[in-house]
Amino acid sequence: MTDDALLPLTEDWDRALVVVAHPDDVEFGAAAAVARWTRQGKTVVYCMVTSGEAGIDGLSPEECAPVREAEERESAAIVGVETVEFLGFPDGVIEFGVPLRAAIAEQIRRHRPDIVITGNFRDTWGGRSPNQADHIAVGRAALHASQDAGNRWIFREQLTDGLEPWGGVREVWAAGSPQSTHAVDTTDTFDAGVASLLAHRAYIEGLGWEHFDPAEFLEGMSRPTGRRLGVTHAAAFEVFSMSFGE
């Protein structure tokens, strides 16, 4: 073990809810982990806070949204995810606050996950380049909504038609955080992660990445992370416990 070694994530859970800002956020690093878990028989649901409609300069938001939603559904299916929710918040201008927390808490109450997975919501990715504002807002909201969902007196207007509080979220995992302490082996599912990213064809073309190689890009993260876990490929996560006092 080295000083920068990562601990293995716990995998004694059955259901996870992935909450991210945009279609493609999961695929740029965490989709291979999702493929591993669905192959284990776990249920993973995706929740996209926006439809990524501001992501392609050459398409208006009205044209872009259905394209990106379709690509995300295809991408999710590749890694064994059957359900993809879109919350309809405006791309690029998401604000952290009560409405966002409420929308995510409702999804947690509906899907009742053991684990909530989101993206890096630190200010940077570990260097000097800033993280994107939507990522920060959504990650912070997912963390706090995981607490909110278990309190019946918070967002109590949601508790109709059989919907109940859900206090069963054990941990929140932030993928790709520069403060990651844990990781999971994705060696056997790395190719599925690559295929999942490749499904975002219109988005990648819209960015003008003419010579973009998804496998090369993902290896740039998965191999260094794998070395820290003692495997070939791995995905890293910062882990937050929902148990009081830990």
PyMOL commands that set and color helices and strands:
alter all, ss='L'
color gray80, all
select helices_A, chain A and resi 31-39+61-78+98-111+133-148+156-158+187-198+201-206+214-229
alter helices_A, ss='H'
color red, helices_A
select strands_A, chain A and resi 7-8+15-20+43-48+84-86+115-119+171-175+182-185+234-241
alter strands_A, ss='S'
color yellow, strands_A
deselect
rebuild
show_as cartoon
